[in-house]
C-alpha cells in the first residue's frame, strides 16, 4: 500500500514550526507604564516590560526638558529574587520546545509515510500533541503569570527598576493621579501569545490535509501465462 504525502500539509507544518520557534524571541506578555510629572519642566517617564520565554526585556525612556534618556535592561527570570516567574516560564518554555520537537518528528514521519502507513498514523498523533502543548502553554500563561507578577511586584519592581501595580488579571489598564502626577499602566498579551494560537490553527490544517490525502493501493501485476 502506498500512502501519499500531502505537500500542503508539509508546508503548513513547516510554517507552524517557524511560528513556534519565533515565540522564543518575541514577548508573550507586556506591561507598559507611562508617568507624567507636572512641574516647571515637564517630565515623562515611560517604561515597557516585555516578558519573553527566557527573560524579561525592559525599556526605560526618561524625558526631561526635551532631553530623552533611553536605557535597556535584559533580566533573566531566575535573577529575580522571591519571584516564581522563572518556574512558570520554564514550564512554558519546555512545552513550546517539546511542541517544536514534535513538529520536526511529524515532518520526518511524513517523509517516511510511503514505506509504512503506521508512520502517518503516528505523525497525526504527534500533530494533535503539538496542538495540545501549544494551547497548554498559552493557557498556562493566562492563568499563572499575572498572579506571579502580582505576588512578587516589589522584588520584580526592584529588578526592573520601576514601580509595578498589584496585577491580578491577564489584561487590563489602570489610571492613577497622585499629586502633580499622572500614571497610566496597561498590561496584556503580546505577539508571542498570539503566535502560539496561530500555530495551533495552522497545525490543525496540516493534519487535515494529511489525513484527507487519499490512500492508493498498488495495482496487482499480471503474471504472464505459460
C-alpha positions as CSV (number, residue, x, y, z in Angstrom):
1,X,0.0,0.0,0.0
2,X,1.3,3.5,-0.9
3,X,0.4,6.2,1.4
4,X,0.7,9.5,-0.4
5,X,2.2,12.6,1.2
6,X,0.5,15.9,1.3
7,X,2.7,18.8,0.1
8,X,0.3,21.4,1.5
9,X,0.3,19.6,4.9
10,X,4.1,19.6,4.9
11,X,4.4,23.3,4.1
12,X,1.8,24.2,6.8
13,X,3.8,22.1,9.3
14,X,7.0,24.0,8.5
15,X,5.1,27.3,8.9
16,X,3.8,26.0,12.3
17,X,7.4,25.1,13.4
18,X,8.7,28.6,12.4
19,X,6.0,30.3,14.4
20,X,6.7,28.1,17.5
21,X,10.4,28.8,17.3
22,X,9.8,32.5,16.9
23,X,8.0,32.6,20.2
24,X,11.4,32.2,22.0
25,X,12.5,35.6,20.7
26,X,9.3,37.8,20.9
27,X,7.4,38.9,24.0
28,X,4.4,36.9,25.2
29,X,3.1,39.4,27.7
30,X,3.8,43.1,28.2
31,X,3.4,45.8,30.9
32,X,3.6,49.4,29.8
33,X,3.8,52.2,32.3
34,X,3.6,55.9,31.5
35,X,4.2,58.6,34.1
36,X,3.9,62.3,33.6
37,X,5.2,64.6,36.3
38,X,3.6,68.1,36.1
39,X,6.2,70.7,37.0
40,X,8.1,73.7,35.6
41,X,10.0,71.3,33.4
42,X,7.6,68.6,32.2
43,X,9.0,65.1,33.0
44,X,7.8,62.0,31.2
45,X,8.8,58.5,32.3
46,X,7.8,55.6,30.1
47,X,8.7,52.0,30.7
48,X,7.9,48.9,28.7
49,X,8.4,45.4,30.1
50,X,8.3,42.6,27.6
51,X,8.1,39.2,29.1
52,X,9.7,36.6,26.8
53,X,10.1,32.8,27.4
54,X,13.7,33.1,28.7
55,X,13.9,36.7,30.1
56,X,12.1,40.0,30.5
57,X,13.3,42.9,28.4
58,X,12.8,46.4,29.9
59,X,13.0,49.7,28.0
60,X,13.1,53.0,30.0
61,X,12.6,56.3,28.4
62,X,13.1,59.4,30.7
63,X,12.3,62.8,29.1
64,X,13.2,65.9,31.0
65,X,13.4,69.4,29.4
66,X,13.2,68.0,25.9
67,X,16.1,65.6,26.6
68,X,15.4,61.8,26.5
69,X,17.5,59.2,28.2
70,X,16.9,55.6,27.0
71,X,18.0,52.6,29.0
72,X,17.6,48.9,28.2
73,X,17.7,46.0,30.6
74,X,17.6,42.3,30.0
75,X,16.8,40.3,33.1
76,X,16.8,36.5,33.4
77,X,13.8,35.3,35.5
78,X,16.0,33.3,37.9
79,X,17.9,36.5,38.8
80,X,14.7,38.0,40.3
81,X,14.6,37.0,44.0
82,X,11.4,36.0,45.6
83,X,9.6,35.5,42.2
84,X,8.0,32.4,40.8
85,X,8.1,33.8,37.2
86,X,11.2,31.7,36.4
87,X,9.5,28.4,37.2
88,X,6.3,29.4,35.3
89,X,8.2,30.5,32.2
90,X,10.4,27.4,32.4
91,X,7.2,25.2,32.2
92,X,6.0,27.2,29.2
93,X,9.4,27.0,27.5
94,X,9.5,23.2,27.9
95,X,6.0,22.9,26.5
96,X,6.9,25.1,23.4
97,X,10.2,23.3,22.9
98,X,8.5,19.9,23.1
99,X,5.8,21.0,20.6
100,X,8.6,22.2,18.2
101,X,10.3,18.8,18.5
102,X,7.1,17.0,17.8
103,X,6.6,19.1,14.6
104,X,10.1,18.0,13.4
105,X,9.3,14.4,14.1
106,X,5.9,14.9,12.3
107,X,7.8,16.1,9.2
108,X,10.2,13.2,9.3
109,X,7.5,10.6,9.6
110,X,5.5,12.1,6.8
111,X,8.6,11.7,4.6
112,X,8.7,8.0,5.5
113,X,4.9,7.5,5.2
114,X,5.3,6.0,1.7
115,X,7.0,3.0,3.3
116,X,4.5,2.2,6.1
117,X,1.1,3.5,6.8
118,X,1.8,3.4,10.6
119,X,4.2,6.3,10.1
120,X,1.4,8.6,9.0
121,X,-0.8,7.5,11.9
122,X,2.0,8.3,14.4
123,X,2.6,11.6,12.7
124,X,-1.1,12.5,13.0
125,X,-1.0,11.7,16.7
126,X,2.1,13.9,17.2
127,X,0.2,16.7,15.3
128,X,-2.6,16.7,17.9
129,X,0.1,16.6,20.7
130,X,1.6,19.7,19.2
131,X,-1.8,21.5,19.4
132,X,-2.3,20.3,22.9
133,X,1.1,21.5,24.1
134,X,0.9,24.9,22.3
135,X,-2.6,25.6,23.6
136,X,-1.5,24.5,27.1
137,X,1.4,26.9,27.1
138,X,-0.9,29.8,26.2
139,X,-3.5,28.8,28.8
140,X,-0.7,28.4,31.4
141,X,0.4,32.0,30.7
142,X,-3.1,33.2,31.1
143,X,-3.6,31.5,34.5
144,X,-0.2,31.7,36.2
145,X,1.9,34.7,35.1
146,X,-0.4,37.7,36.2
147,X,-0.7,36.3,39.7
148,X,3.0,35.6,39.8
149,X,3.7,39.2,38.9
150,X,1.3,40.4,41.5
151,X,2.8,38.3,44.2
152,X,6.3,39.5,43.5
153,X,5.7,43.0,42.4
154,X,8.2,44.5,44.9
155,X,11.2,42.3,44.0
156,X,10.2,42.4,40.4
157,X,10.0,46.2,40.5
158,X,13.4,46.5,42.0
159,X,14.9,44.2,39.4
160,X,13.2,46.1,36.6
161,X,13.8,49.5,38.2
162,X,10.2,50.5,38.2
163,X,7.0,50.6,40.4
164,X,4.5,48.0,39.5
165,X,0.8,47.6,40.4
166,X,-0.5,44.6,42.1
167,X,-1.6,43.0,38.8
168,X,-4.1,40.1,39.1
169,X,-5.8,39.9,35.7
170,X,-4.4,38.7,32.4
171,X,-5.1,42.0,30.6
172,X,-6.2,45.4,31.8
173,X,-5.3,49.1,32.5
174,X,-5.2,51.5,35.4
175,X,-5.1,55.2,35.8
176,X,-3.7,56.8,38.9
177,X,-3.4,60.5,39.6
178,X,-1.4,61.3,42.7
179,X,-0.3,64.8,43.5
180,X,1.1,66.5,40.4
181,X,1.4,63.2,38.6
182,X,-0.5,61.1,36.1
183,X,0.4,57.4,35.9
184,X,-1.1,55.1,33.3
185,X,-0.4,51.4,33.3
186,X,-1.6,48.8,30.7
187,X,-0.8,45.1,30.5
188,X,-1.9,42.1,28.5
189,X,-0.8,39.5,25.9
190,X,1.8,40.3,23.3
191,X,2.7,38.9,19.9
192,X,4.2,35.6,21.2
193,X,0.9,34.6,22.9
194,X,-1.0,35.2,19.7
195,X,1.6,33.3,17.6
196,X,1.0,30.2,19.6
197,X,-2.6,30.1,18.8
198,X,-2.0,30.9,15.1
199,X,0.5,27.9,15.1
200,X,-2.2,25.7,16.5
201,X,-4.7,26.6,13.7
202,X,-2.0,26.1,11.1
203,X,-1.1,22.7,12.6
204,X,-4.8,21.7,12.6
205,X,-5.0,22.4,8.8
206,X,-1.8,20.5,8.3
207,X,-3.3,17.5,10.0
208,X,-6.5,17.9,7.9
209,X,-4.6,17.9,4.6
210,X,-2.5,15.0,5.7
211,X,-5.5,12.9,6.9
212,X,-7.6,13.7,3.8
213,X,-4.8,12.6,1.4
214,X,-6.2,9.6,-0.4
215,X,-4.5,6.2,0.0
216,X,-3.8,4.5,-3.2
217,X,-3.3,0.7,-3.4
218,X,-0.7,-0.7,-5.7
219,X,-2.3,-2.4,-8.8
220,X,-1.5,-6.1,-9.0
221,X,1.0,-7.2,-11.6
222,X,-0.4,-9.7,-14.1
223,X,1.8,-12.7,-14.3
224,X,2.5,-14.0,-17.8
225,X,0.6,-17.1,-18.9
226,X,2.5,-20.2,-19.7
